[in-house]
Amino acid sequence: MRIVTIILAIVAVLVVAVVAAPLLVPRDWLVAKVSDAIRDATGRPFAIEGDVSLALIPAPRLVAERIRLGEGDTPLLQVGELEAVVAALPLLQGRVDVQRFILAAPVVHLRVDENGVGNWQTDSGTPQAGGTGGTSGEGGGGSLPDLALGEVRVEDGVVDYADARSGLAERVEDIDIEVRAPDLQGPSSVAGTASFRGEQVGVDLTVQDTGALIEQQQSQGSLKITGPVAAAFTGMLSASPSGTVQVDLPEVARAVRWLELPVPPTAPMPERMALTGRLAVAGQVVTFDDARFASDLLQATGALRFDGTGARPKLGGELATDVIDVARLRPPPAPSITDEPPTPAAPAPDAGPAADSRDRPLNLPTSLPLDLDVAVAAKGIEAPQATFGPTRVRVTSGANFVLLNLVEALAYSGKITGRVNTAADAQGVPRVAIRLSAAGLQVAPLLRDLAQQERLDGRMALNANLTGDARTVRSLMGGLDGTADVTLLNGVVHGFDLSRLSGDPVQVAARLAQGGLSGGSTPFGRAEASFTIANGIARTDDLAAETPLANISGTARLNLGAERIEEMRLIPRPVPGRGGVLGRIPEVPILVSGPFSGPSVSVDADAALDMLAKDPNTVNRVLDQVNKLGGKDGKPLIPEEAGNLLRGLLGRSQ
């Protein structure tokens, strides 16, 4: 507000010049006196370099051209023409009533030097007034001129700002302002338009206690701004304002370009956005309470607090949202990461398969320009491959990390907790560390959403501690390291029927010949395994399961990057008294391999032969069964059906 005080001081002195006109004082003497008075009032050199005309009839009137306040090529203020008209009758009553005061083509040059001192300040950083920077009264603004203002306008003005420290330069042009202030103590208003960064902007300010505001105190008032960003404020106006705020961005992309915000191209961009709440400013600390955020992407309520006093700004708060649709918040598709230069997109008869979605960049942030600590409670999260119920997370960040703490997520009839920490390594490669715990998850719908398959059902508990390369899904899964413990309860494995191995060996051989172990399902009461993961390969040697017919133990090697079971060896061991006559399951290893989406299942052929060799009677029964299948109608003794039986017995049906 010190600049306002400076301008009012200039107005007061110039009005005195108008009043002095009837005294018929010499022009040069009057200009010199005016210049000295304004210099004393503002602490800066003042000059009228153009013509000056004074008139008495029909009212005291002053017109001055080419006015400058300040030194150098870019003084604080330059004015093309100034016109001031004062009512004559109030002068007889000791009052100064300015009927018209017009500044044409004013230019305000605001400069900040390398030391952070503005040209509107003294060397100590205090705005100048009265030549000494001194203050009077609690507000420090000195006594106000005894003025009543009528028509006050600024026409075709310019504000030019430059900061030598950052190189920032801004220019506001085509400024047209109309001021209404019957006096400098009561209500006043300022309305105007300007051009900034190629957009037309409108401003409408109302003040209830003008004198208090000029004295750097506070006053009730309101402020409206129109343009790419439409904003309205109502409350206490001061250097630390507080009140209600409403911001509307009917075209978010346009507003972002106009404000020159450093938004990454991969960031989600709503089409429109609105924000309301209670604002309070105290220096570099800004709080925003009772906030309501609405856009076509997200709805949220809560409170935020920004603190710019430290080396890094801080943003904290709590937000509550409706259901979050992750698909709408995902960044647009980015080119696949490849070591080869891009090739022309012209079609070719032998063109390869389309780019794998697993090669798309994950774009996980590894740092933010501020320290973040925001808690979010969402009614739900809908992702392309997963759905969550009520979810609570806390997001924090520092100079070299971003941490998402999953406080709790209710999903698939269970609960998930954990944390995801992203940071860049010494080579700048984004790395992610994941800790995850889950309990009571219903496996079938989870696999249906994640992998579009339902080969497994039951309730799952999971504890995982993982790290990996977070550039793409492929690099993450193919280079994953860590450990994972998995437990399944009261479930079913579909596509694998353990009962096909139960009962008489000849019947088992027939079943294997007709389709091996594939088809049907195998229920289990409990299944568990502990995995050690290195470079995307998960290994376990303690796989165990309890089924109605047998207990199963085994080992496995999984290729997570290729999404394949490289090797799984399961050994069923019958439990006495379990399964009745069907409980006679031979301890023949079961082999599982192939893609996660459809692995093949067979028995270990060598182990099956070894078992048969120990029981000649069983071998003879199998041979008798083979002879019964062949030798009819001139066909070979061992026809194709018998070959299938033998191949099934030896575990080669898959």
C-alpha positions as CSV (number, residue, x, y, z in Angstrom):
1,M,0.0,0.0,0.0
2,R,3.0,2.3,0.2
3,I,2.8,2.8,-3.6
4,V,-0.8,4.0,-3.1
5,T,0.4,6.4,-0.5
6,I,3.1,7.8,-2.9
7,I,0.5,8.3,-5.6
8,L,-1.9,10.0,-3.2
9,A,1.0,12.3,-2.1
10,I,1.6,13.2,-5.8
11,V,-2.2,13.9,-6.2
12,A,-2.2,16.1,-3.1
13,V,0.7,18.2,-4.3
14,L,-0.7,18.6,-7.8
15,V,-4.0,19.6,-6.4
16,V,-2.3,22.3,-4.4
17,A,-0.8,23.5,-7.6
18,V,-4.3,23.8,-9.1
19,V,-5.5,25.7,-6.1
20,A,-2.5,28.0,-6.4
21,A,-3.3,28.8,-10.0
22,P,-5.7,31.7,-9.1
23,L,-2.8,33.4,-7.3
24,L,-1.2,34.0,-10.7
25,V,2.2,32.7,-9.5
26,P,4.9,32.3,-12.2
27,R,4.7,29.0,-14.0
28,D,8.3,28.0,-13.6
29,W,8.3,28.9,-9.9
30,L,5.1,26.8,-9.4
31,V,6.6,23.8,-11.3
32,A,9.8,24.0,-9.2
33,K,7.8,24.1,-6.0
34,V,5.6,21.2,-7.0
35,S,8.7,19.1,-8.0
36,D,10.3,19.9,-4.6
37,A,7.1,19.0,-2.7
38,I,6.7,15.7,-4.4
39,R,10.4,14.9,-4.0
40,D,10.0,15.5,-0.3
41,A,6.8,13.5,-0.1
42,T,8.1,10.5,-2.0
43,G,11.9,10.6,-1.5
44,R,12.4,10.5,-5.3
45,P,13.3,13.1,-7.9
46,F,10.2,14.4,-9.7
47,A,10.1,16.3,-13.0
48,I,7.6,17.7,-15.4
49,E,9.4,17.6,-18.8
50,G,6.6,18.7,-21.0
51,D,4.1,21.6,-21.1
52,V,2.1,22.7,-18.1
53,S,-1.1,24.7,-18.4
54,L,-3.1,26.2,-15.6
55,A,-6.7,27.6,-15.9
56,L,-9.1,29.2,-13.5
57,I,-12.4,29.3,-15.5
58,P,-14.8,27.5,-15.4
59,A,-12.9,25.6,-12.6
60,P,-9.3,25.4,-11.5
61,R,-7.6,23.0,-14.0
62,L,-4.1,21.7,-14.4
63,V,-2.7,19.8,-17.4
64,A,0.9,18.5,-17.3
65,E,2.7,16.5,-19.9
66,R,5.6,14.0,-19.7
67,I,5.8,13.5,-15.9
68,R,8.5,11.3,-14.4
69,L,9.1,10.1,-10.8
70,G,12.4,8.4,-10.2
71,E,15.8,8.2,-11.8
72,G,17.4,6.5,-14.8
73,D,16.0,5.2,-18.0
74,T,13.2,3.3,-16.2
75,P,12.0,5.5,-13.4
76,L,9.3,4.3,-11.0
77,L,6.6,6.2,-12.8
78,Q,6.2,8.0,-16.1
79,V,2.9,9.7,-17.2
80,G,2.1,10.9,-20.7
81,E,-0.4,13.5,-19.6
82,L,-2.1,14.4,-16.3
83,E,-5.3,16.4,-16.0
84,A,-6.6,17.6,-12.6
85,V,-9.8,19.7,-12.1
86,V,-10.8,21.0,-8.6
87,A,-14.2,22.4,-7.6
88,A,-13.8,26.0,-6.6
89,L,-16.6,26.4,-4.0
90,P,-15.3,23.7,-1.5
91,L,-12.0,25.5,-1.4
92,L,-13.8,28.4,0.4
93,Q,-14.9,25.8,3.0
94,G,-11.3,24.4,3.5
95,R,-11.9,21.2,1.5
96,V,-10.3,20.0,-1.6
97,D,-12.8,18.3,-4.0
98,V,-11.1,16.8,-7.0
99,Q,-13.8,16.7,-9.7
100,R,-11.6,15.0,-12.3
101,F,-8.2,13.4,-12.2
102,I,-7.0,11.5,-15.3
103,L,-3.6,9.8,-15.9
104,A,-3.1,9.2,-19.6
105,A,-0.5,6.6,-20.7
106,P,1.2,6.1,-17.3
107,V,4.0,3.5,-17.1
108,V,5.0,2.0,-13.8
109,H,8.5,0.4,-13.9
110,L,8.9,-2.1,-11.0
111,R,12.5,-3.4,-10.7
112,V,14.1,-5.9,-8.2
113,D,17.9,-5.8,-8.1
114,E,20.4,-8.6,-7.5
115,N,20.0,-8.1,-3.7
116,G,16.2,-8.5,-3.8
117,V,15.5,-4.8,-3.2
118,G,12.7,-3.2,-5.2
119,N,12.9,0.3,-6.7
120,W,9.9,1.2,-4.7
121,Q,11.8,0.6,-1.5
122,T,14.6,2.3,0.4
123,D,18.0,0.7,0.8
124,S,16.7,-1.0,4.0
125,G,13.9,-2.6,2.2
126,T,11.2,-0.3,3.6
127,P,8.9,1.4,1.1
128,Q,9.6,5.1,0.8
129,A,7.3,7.8,1.8
130,G,7.9,11.3,3.1
131,G,11.6,11.1,2.0
132,T,12.7,9.2,5.1
133,G,10.8,6.0,5.1
134,G,9.4,6.9,8.5
135,T,6.0,6.0,9.7
136,S,3.4,7.6,12.0
137,G,0.6,5.9,13.7
138,E,0.1,2.2,14.1
139,G,-0.3,1.6,10.4
140,G,2.8,3.6,9.6
141,G,1.3,5.4,6.6
142,G,1.3,9.0,7.9
143,S,-1.6,11.3,7.7
144,L,-3.8,11.1,4.7
145,P,-4.4,14.1,2.3
146,D,-7.7,15.8,3.0
147,L,-9.2,15.0,-0.4
148,A,-12.5,14.1,-1.9
149,L,-12.3,12.3,-5.3
150,G,-14.8,12.5,-8.1
151,E,-13.9,11.1,-11.5
152,V,-10.5,9.4,-11.3
153,R,-9.3,7.4,-14.3
154,V,-6.2,5.7,-15.7
155,E,-6.1,5.3,-19.4
156,D,-3.9,3.1,-21.5
157,G,-1.5,2.3,-18.6
158,V,1.4,-0.1,-18.4
159,V,3.1,-1.9,-15.5
160,D,6.5,-3.3,-16.3
161,Y,8.2,-5.7,-13.9
162,A,11.7,-7.3,-13.9
163,D,13.6,-9.3,-11.4
164,A,17.4,-9.3,-11.8
165,R,17.8,-12.3,-9.6
166,S,15.6,-14.7,-11.6
167,G,15.4,-13.0,-14.9
168,L,11.6,-12.9,-14.6
169,A,10.0,-10.2,-16.6
170,E,6.2,-9.4,-16.9
171,R,4.3,-6.7,-18.6
172,V,0.7,-5.6,-18.1
173,E,-0.7,-3.4,-20.9
174,D,-3.8,-1.6,-21.9
175,I,-4.6,-0.7,-18.3
176,D,-7.9,1.2,-18.0
177,I,-9.0,2.0,-14.4
178,E,-11.8,3.9,-12.9
179,V,-11.7,4.9,-9.2
180,R,-14.6,6.0,-7.1
181,A,-13.7,7.4,-3.7
182,P,-15.9,10.2,-2.3
183,D,-13.3,10.6,0.4
184,L,-10.2,8.7,1.5
185,Q,-11.8,7.4,4.7
186,G,-15.0,5.6,3.7
187,P,-16.0,3.2,1.0
188,S,-14.3,3.2,-2.4
189,S,-14.1,1.1,-5.5
190,V,-11.7,0.4,-8.3
191,A,-12.8,-1.2,-11.6
192,G,-10.6,-1.8,-14.6
193,T,-9.4,-4.0,-17.4
194,A,-5.9,-4.9,-18.7
195,S,-4.1,-7.1,-21.1
196,F,-1.7,-9.7,-19.6
197,R,0.0,-12.5,-21.5
198,G,-2.3,-12.0,-24.4
199,E,-5.5,-12.3,-22.4
200,Q,-8.0,-9.6,-21.4
201,V,-8.4,-9.4,-17.6
202,G,-11.0,-7.6,-15.5
203,V,-10.7,-6.4,-11.9
204,D,-13.4,-5.1,-9.6
205,L,-12.3,-4.0,-6.1
206,T,-14.5,-2.6,-3.3
207,V,-13.2,-1.3,0.0
208,Q,-15.3,-0.4,3.0
209,D,-12.7,1.5,5.0
210,T,-10.3,3.1,2.5
211,G,-8.3,5.0,5.1
212,A,-7.5,1.9,7.1
213,L,-6.3,0.1,4.1
214,I,-4.1,3.0,3.0
215,E,-2.7,3.1,6.5
216,Q,-1.7,-0.6,6.1
217,Q,-4.4,-1.8,8.4
218,Q,-7.4,-3.9,7.3
219,S,-10.8,-3.3,5.9
220,Q,-13.8,-5.3,4.8
221,G,-14.0,-5.6,1.0
222,S,-14.3,-7.8,-2.0
223,L,-12.2,-8.5,-5.2
224,K,-13.4,-10.0,-8.4
225,I,-11.2,-11.1,-11.3
226,T,-12.3,-12.2,-14.7
227,G,-10.3,-13.8,-17.5
228,P,-8.9,-17.3,-18.1
229,V,-9.1,-17.5,-14.3
230,A,-12.3,-16.2,-12.7
231,A,-11.9,-15.5,-9.0
232,A,-13.9,-13.8,-6.3
233,F,-12.8,-12.9,-2.7
234,T,-14.9,-11.5,0.1
235,G,-13.5,-10.7,3.5
236,M,-10.7,-8.7,5.2
237,L,-8.4,-6.9,2.8
238,S,-4.8,-6.3,4.0
239,A,-1.3,-7.4,3.5
240,S,-2.5,-10.6,5.1
241,P,-6.0,-11.1,3.7
242,S,-8.6,-13.6,5.0
243,G,-12.0,-14.5,3.7
244,T,-13.9,-16.7,1.4
245,V,-12.6,-17.5,-2.1
246,Q,-14.2,-18.9,-5.2
247,V,-12.1,-19.8,-8.2
248,D,-13.5,-21.0,-11.6
249,L,-11.5,-22.3,-14.5
250,P,-13.9,-23.0,-17.3
251,E,-11.0,-24.0,-19.5
252,V,-8.2,-25.5,-17.4
253,A,-5.7,-26.0,-20.3
254,R,-6.1,-22.3,-21.3
255,A,-5.6,-21.2,-17.7
256,V,-2.5,-23.3,-17.3
257,R,-1.0,-21.9,-20.4
258,W,-1.8,-18.3,-19.3
259,L,-0.4,-18.8,-15.8
260,E,2.7,-20.6,-17.3
261,L,2.4,-23.3,-14.7
262,P,5.1,-26.0,-15.0
263,V,2.6,-28.9,-15.4
264,P,4.3,-32.0,-16.8
265,P,2.8,-33.2,-20.2
266,T,1.9,-36.5,-18.6
267,A,-0.1,-35.0,-15.8
268,P,-3.9,-35.5,-16.0
269,M,-5.7,-32.3,-17.1
270,P,-9.4,-31.7,-16.3
271,E,-11.4,-29.8,-18.8
272,R,-12.9,-27.5,-16.1
273,M,-12.4,-26.9,-12.4
274,A,-13.9,-24.9,-9.5
275,L,-12.5,-24.3,-6.0
276,T,-14.1,-22.6,-3.0
277,G,-13.1,-22.2,0.6
278,R,-11.8,-19.9,3.4
279,L,-8.5,-18.3,2.8
280,A,-6.1,-16.9,5.4
281,V,-2.6,-15.4,4.6
282,A,0.1,-14.7,7.2
283,G,3.3,-13.8,5.4
284,Q,4.4,-16.8,3.4
285,V,1.9,-19.1,5.2
286,V,-1.4,-19.7,3.5
287,T,-4.2,-21.8,4.9
288,F,-7.3,-22.9,2.9
289,D,-10.0,-24.4,5.1
290,D,-13.5,-25.7,4.2
291,A,-12.2,-26.3,0.7
292,R,-14.4,-27.7,-2.0
293,F,-12.8,-28.8,-5.2
294,A,-14.8,-29.9,-8.2
295,S,-13.8,-30.9,-11.7
296,D,-14.8,-33.4,-14.3
297,L,-12.1,-35.7,-13.0
298,L,-12.4,-35.5,-9.2
299,Q,-14.5,-34.1,-6.4
300,A,-12.9,-33.4,-3.0
301,T,-13.3,-31.5,0.2
302,G,-10.9,-30.7,3.0
303,A,-8.2,-28.3,4.2
304,L,-4.7,-27.3,2.9
305,R,-1.8,-25.4,4.4
306,F,1.1,-23.9,2.4
307,D,4.3,-22.7,4.1
308,G,6.9,-20.9,2.0
309,T,9.2,-19.9,4.8
310,G,11.7,-22.7,4.6
311,A,14.3,-23.7,2.0
312,R,11.7,-25.9,0.3
313,P,8.0,-24.9,0.4
314,K,5.6,-27.3,2.2
315,L,2.1,-28.3,1.4
316,G,0.0,-30.3,4.0
317,G,-3.6,-31.0,4.7
318,E,-6.4,-33.5,4.6
319,L,-8.8,-34.3,1.7
320,A,-11.8,-36.4,1.3
321,T,-12.9,-37.5,-2.2
322,D,-15.7,-39.3,-3.9
323,V,-14.8,-42.5,-5.8
324,I,-11.6,-41.9,-7.8
325,D,-11.6,-43.1,-11.4
326,V,-8.0,-43.9,-12.0
327,A,-8.5,-44.4,-15.7
328,R,-9.4,-40.7,-16.1
329,L,-6.4,-39.6,-14.1
330,R,-3.9,-41.7,-16.0
331,P,-1.5,-39.8,-18.2
332,P,-1.9,-40.0,-22.0
333,P,-0.1,-42.9,-23.7
334,A,3.6,-42.2,-24.1
335,P,6.0,-43.7,-26.7
336,S,7.5,-47.1,-25.7
337,I,11.0,-47.1,-24.3
338,T,13.4,-48.6,-26.9
339,D,17.1,-48.5,-27.7
340,E,16.3,-48.2,-31.5
341,P,15.3,-44.9,-33.2
342,P,11.7,-44.6,-34.2
343,T,10.8,-46.0,-37.5
344,P,8.3,-44.7,-40.0
345,A,4.7,-45.7,-39.4
346,A,4.1,-46.8,-42.9
347,P,2.2,-50.2,-43.0
348,A,4.2,-53.2,-44.0
349,P,3.0,-56.7,-44.9
350,D,5.4,-58.3,-42.4
351,A,4.9,-55.7,-39.7
352,G,5.4,-57.1,-36.2
353,P,2.9,-57.1,-33.3
354,A,1.6,-53.9,-31.8
355,A,3.7,-52.3,-29.0
356,D,3.2,-54.1,-25.7
357,S,1.5,-52.0,-23.0
358,R,4.0,-53.3,-20.6
359,D,6.6,-51.2,-22.3
360,R,4.8,-47.9,-21.7
361,P,6.6,-45.6,-19.1
362,L,5.1,-45.8,-15.7
363,N,5.9,-42.1,-15.1
364,L,6.1,-42.6,-11.3
365,P,7.3,-39.3,-9.7
366,T,10.6,-39.5,-7.8
367,S,10.7,-36.0,-6.5
368,L,8.4,-32.9,-6.2
369,P,9.3,-29.2,-6.1
370,L,7.8,-29.0,-2.5
371,D,7.6,-31.1,0.6
372,L,4.2,-32.8,0.6
373,D,2.3,-34.2,3.5
374,V,-1.4,-34.7,2.5
375,A,-3.8,-37.3,3.8
376,V,-6.5,-38.5,1.4
377,A,-9.6,-40.5,2.3
378,A,-11.5,-41.8,-0.8
379,K,-14.9,-43.4,-0.9
380,G,-13.4,-45.8,-3.4
381,I,-10.9,-46.3,-6.2
382,E,-11.8,-47.6,-9.6
383,A,-8.7,-48.7,-11.6
384,P,-8.6,-50.4,-15.0
385,Q,-7.6,-53.7,-13.4
386,A,-8.7,-53.4,-9.8
387,T,-11.5,-51.9,-7.7
388,F,-11.1,-50.7,-4.1
389,G,-13.7,-49.6,-1.5
390,P,-13.0,-46.9,1.1
391,T,-9.3,-46.1,1.0
392,R,-7.1,-43.9,3.1
393,V,-3.6,-42.9,2.0
394,R,-1.0,-40.4,3.1
395,V,1.4,-38.9,0.5
396,T,4.7,-37.3,1.6
397,S,7.6,-36.2,-0.5
398,G,11.1,-34.7,-0.1
399,A,13.8,-33.5,-2.4
400,N,14.6,-37.0,-3.6
401,F,11.6,-39.2,-2.9
402,V,7.8,-39.6,-3.0
403,L,6.2,-41.9,-0.5
404,L,2.6,-43.2,-0.7
405,N,1.5,-44.7,2.6
406,L,-1.5,-46.9,2.1
407,V,-3.1,-46.6,5.6
408,E,-6.0,-48.9,4.7
409,A,-7.8,-50.0,1.6
410,L,-10.9,-52.2,1.8
411,A,-11.0,-54.4,-1.3
412,Y,-12.3,-57.8,-2.5
413,S,-13.8,-58.5,0.9
414,G,-10.5,-57.9,2.6
415,K,-8.0,-55.3,3.7
416,I,-4.8,-54.0,2.3
417,T,-2.1,-51.9,3.9
418,G,1.4,-50.9,2.8
419,R,3.6,-48.2,1.3
420,V,5.2,-47.4,-2.0
421,N,8.4,-45.3,-2.1
422,T,9.8,-44.0,-5.4
423,A,13.2,-42.4,-5.8
424,A,15.9,-42.1,-8.5
425,D,19.2,-44.0,-8.2
426,A,22.6,-42.5,-8.9
427,Q,22.1,-43.0,-12.6
428,G,18.7,-41.3,-12.5
429,V,16.7,-44.5,-13.0
430,P,13.4,-44.4,-11.1
431,R,13.3,-47.1,-8.4
432,V,10.3,-48.3,-6.4
433,A,10.2,-50.0,-3.0
434,I,6.9,-51.7,-2.1
435,R,5.8,-53.1,1.3
436,L,2.4,-54.7,1.1
437,S,0.2,-56.6,3.5
438,A,-3.2,-58.0,2.7
439,A,-5.7,-60.2,4.6
440,G,-9.0,-61.8,3.7
441,L,-8.8,-61.0,-0.1
442,Q,-11.3,-62.9,-2.2
443,V,-8.9,-64.3,-4.9
444,A,-11.4,-65.1,-7.8
445,P,-12.6,-61.5,-8.4
446,L,-9.1,-60.2,-7.8
447,L,-7.6,-62.4,-10.5
448,R,-10.6,-61.7,-12.8
449,D,-9.8,-58.0,-12.6
450,L,-6.0,-58.2,-12.7
451,A,-5.5,-61.1,-15.2
452,Q,-8.9,-61.8,-16.8
453,Q,-8.9,-65.4,-15.5
454,E,-10.5,-67.4,-12.7
455,R,-8.3,-70.4,-12.2
456,L,-8.0,-69.9,-8.4
457,D,-10.4,-69.0,-5.6
458,G,-10.2,-68.7,-1.9
459,R,-9.2,-66.2,0.7
460,M,-5.7,-64.8,0.5
461,A,-3.2,-63.3,3.0
462,L,-0.1,-61.7,1.6
463,N,3.1,-60.0,2.9
464,A,5.5,-58.7,0.4
465,N,8.7,-56.6,0.5
466,L,9.8,-55.7,-3.0
467,T,12.1,-53.4,-5.0
468,G,12.5,-52.8,-8.7
469,D,13.2,-50.6,-11.7
470,A,10.1,-48.4,-12.2
471,R,10.5,-47.2,-15.7
472,T,8.0,-49.7,-17.2
473,V,5.9,-52.6,-16.1
474,R,8.3,-54.9,-18.0
475,S,11.4,-53.5,-16.3
476,L,9.7,-53.6,-12.9
477,M,8.5,-57.2,-13.1
478,G,11.6,-58.4,-15.0
479,G,13.9,-56.9,-12.4
480,L,11.9,-57.4,-9.2
481,D,13.8,-58.3,-6.0
482,G,12.5,-59.1,-2.5
483,T,10.4,-61.6,-0.6
484,A,6.7,-62.6,-0.5
485,D,4.7,-64.9,1.7
486,V,1.3,-66.1,0.4
487,T,-1.4,-68.0,2.3
488,L,-4.7,-69.2,0.7
489,L,-7.6,-70.6,2.7
490,N,-10.7,-72.6,1.7
491,G,-10.1,-72.3,-2.0
492,V,-10.3,-74.2,-5.3
493,V,-7.9,-74.6,-8.1
494,H,-9.8,-74.8,-11.4
495,G,-8.4,-76.7,-14.4
496,F,-6.5,-79.3,-12.3
497,D,-8.2,-82.4,-10.8
498,L,-6.1,-84.2,-8.2
499,S,-8.7,-86.9,-7.9
500,R,-7.6,-88.2,-11.3
501,L,-4.6,-89.7,-9.5
502,S,-6.6,-91.5,-6.9
503,G,-7.7,-95.2,-6.9
504,D,-6.6,-98.2,-8.9
505,P,-3.4,-97.6,-11.0
506,V,-5.1,-99.0,-14.2
507,Q,-8.0,-96.6,-13.7
508,V,-5.5,-93.8,-13.1
509,A,-3.8,-94.7,-16.4
510,A,-7.1,-94.6,-18.2
511,R,-7.9,-91.2,-16.8
512,L,-4.6,-89.8,-17.7
513,A,-5.0,-91.2,-21.3
514,Q,-8.3,-89.4,-21.6
515,G,-7.0,-86.0,-20.6
516,G,-4.3,-86.1,-18.0
517,L,-4.9,-84.0,-14.9
518,S,-6.5,-81.1,-16.8
519,G,-10.1,-80.2,-16.3
520,G,-12.2,-80.3,-13.2
521,S,-11.0,-78.7,-10.0
522,T,-9.2,-79.4,-6.8
523,P,-10.4,-77.9,-3.5
524,F,-8.0,-77.2,-0.7
525,G,-8.3,-76.1,2.9
526,R,-5.0,-74.3,3.1
527,A,-2.1,-73.5,0.7
528,E,1.0,-71.4,1.4
529,A,4.4,-70.6,0.1
530,S,7.3,-68.3,0.8
531,F,9.1,-66.8,-2.2
532,T,12.5,-65.3,-2.6
533,I,12.6,-63.0,-5.7
534,A,15.7,-61.9,-7.6
535,N,15.8,-60.3,-11.0
536,G,12.2,-61.1,-11.6
537,I,12.5,-64.8,-10.8
538,A,10.5,-66.0,-7.8
539,R,11.6,-69.2,-6.1
540,T,10.1,-71.3,-3.3
541,D,10.9,-74.7,-1.8
542,D,8.2,-74.8,0.9
543,L,5.1,-74.8,-1.2
544,A,2.4,-76.7,0.8
545,A,-1.3,-77.4,0.4
546,E,-3.9,-79.4,2.2
547,T,-6.6,-81.1,0.0
548,P,-9.4,-83.6,0.9
549,L,-7.4,-86.4,-0.7
550,A,-3.8,-85.6,0.1
551,N,-1.3,-83.1,1.5
552,I,0.9,-81.6,-1.2
553,S,4.4,-80.2,-0.9
554,G,6.6,-78.8,-3.6
555,T,8.9,-76.3,-5.2
556,A,8.4,-73.7,-7.9
557,R,10.3,-71.2,-10.1
558,L,8.2,-68.4,-11.6
559,N,9.4,-65.9,-14.2
560,L,7.4,-62.7,-13.3
561,G,8.7,-60.7,-16.3
562,A,7.6,-63.3,-18.8
563,E,4.5,-64.2,-16.8
564,R,5.4,-67.9,-16.9
565,I,5.7,-70.9,-14.6
566,E,9.2,-72.1,-15.5
567,E,8.9,-75.1,-13.2
568,M,6.6,-76.3,-10.5
569,R,6.9,-79.8,-8.9
570,L,4.2,-80.9,-6.6
571,I,4.3,-84.2,-4.6
572,P,0.9,-85.5,-3.2
573,R,1.1,-87.6,-0.1
574,P,-2.1,-89.4,1.0
575,V,-3.2,-88.9,4.6
576,P,-4.5,-92.1,6.3
577,G,-8.2,-92.0,6.8
578,R,-8.7,-89.1,4.4
579,G,-10.6,-89.7,1.1
580,G,-11.7,-93.3,1.6
581,V,-10.9,-95.6,-1.4
582,L,-10.1,-92.4,-3.4
583,G,-7.4,-91.6,-0.9
584,R,-5.0,-94.1,-2.5
585,I,-3.1,-91.4,-4.4
586,P,0.4,-92.5,-5.6
587,E,3.3,-90.2,-4.5
588,V,4.0,-89.4,-8.2
589,P,5.3,-85.8,-8.7
590,I,3.0,-83.5,-10.6
591,L,4.7,-81.1,-13.0
592,V,3.2,-77.7,-13.8
593,S,4.7,-75.3,-16.4
594,G,3.7,-72.7,-19.0
595,P,2.1,-69.2,-19.0
596,F,0.2,-68.0,-15.9
597,S,-2.9,-67.7,-18.0
598,G,-3.0,-71.4,-19.0
599,P,-0.2,-73.7,-17.6
600,S,0.0,-77.4,-18.5
601,V,-0.2,-80.1,-15.9
602,S,1.3,-83.6,-16.1
603,V,2.9,-86.4,-14.0
604,D,6.6,-87.1,-13.8
605,A,7.1,-90.0,-16.2
606,D,10.3,-91.3,-14.7
607,A,8.8,-91.4,-11.2
608,A,5.7,-93.2,-12.6
609,L,7.8,-95.9,-14.3
610,D,9.9,-96.4,-11.1
611,M,6.7,-96.9,-9.1
612,L,5.3,-99.4,-11.7
613,A,8.6,-101.3,-11.7
614,K,8.2,-101.9,-8.0
615,D,4.9,-103.7,-8.5
616,P,5.0,-106.4,-11.3
617,N,1.3,-107.3,-10.7
618,T,0.3,-103.7,-11.6
619,V,2.5,-103.8,-14.7
620,N,0.8,-107.0,-15.9
621,R,-2.7,-105.6,-15.3
622,V,-1.8,-102.5,-17.4
623,L,-0.5,-104.8,-20.2
624,D,-3.7,-106.8,-20.1
625,Q,-5.6,-103.6,-20.4
626,V,-3.5,-102.7,-23.4
627,N,-4.1,-106.0,-25.1
628,K,-7.8,-105.6,-24.6
629,L,-7.7,-102.3,-26.4
630,G,-6.0,-103.7,-29.5
631,G,-5.9,-106.6,-32.0
632,K,-9.5,-106.3,-33.4
633,D,-10.5,-106.2,-37.0
634,G,-7.0,-106.6,-38.2
635,K,-5.8,-103.5,-36.3
636,P,-2.4,-103.4,-34.6
637,L,-2.1,-105.1,-31.2
638,I,-1.4,-101.7,-29.6
639,P,-3.7,-99.3,-31.4
640,E,-3.8,-95.5,-31.1
641,E,-6.1,-95.7,-28.0
642,A,-3.6,-97.9,-26.2
643,G,-0.8,-95.5,-27.1
644,N,-2.7,-92.7,-25.6
645,L,-3.2,-94.7,-22.4
646,L,0.5,-95.5,-22.2
647,R,1.5,-91.9,-22.9
648,G,-1.0,-90.8,-20.2
649,L,0.5,-93.2,-17.8
650,L,4.0,-91.9,-18.5
651,G,2.9,-88.3,-18.1
652,R,3.0,-87.3,-21.8
653,S,-0.6,-86.4,-22.4
654,Q,0.1,-82.7,-22.0
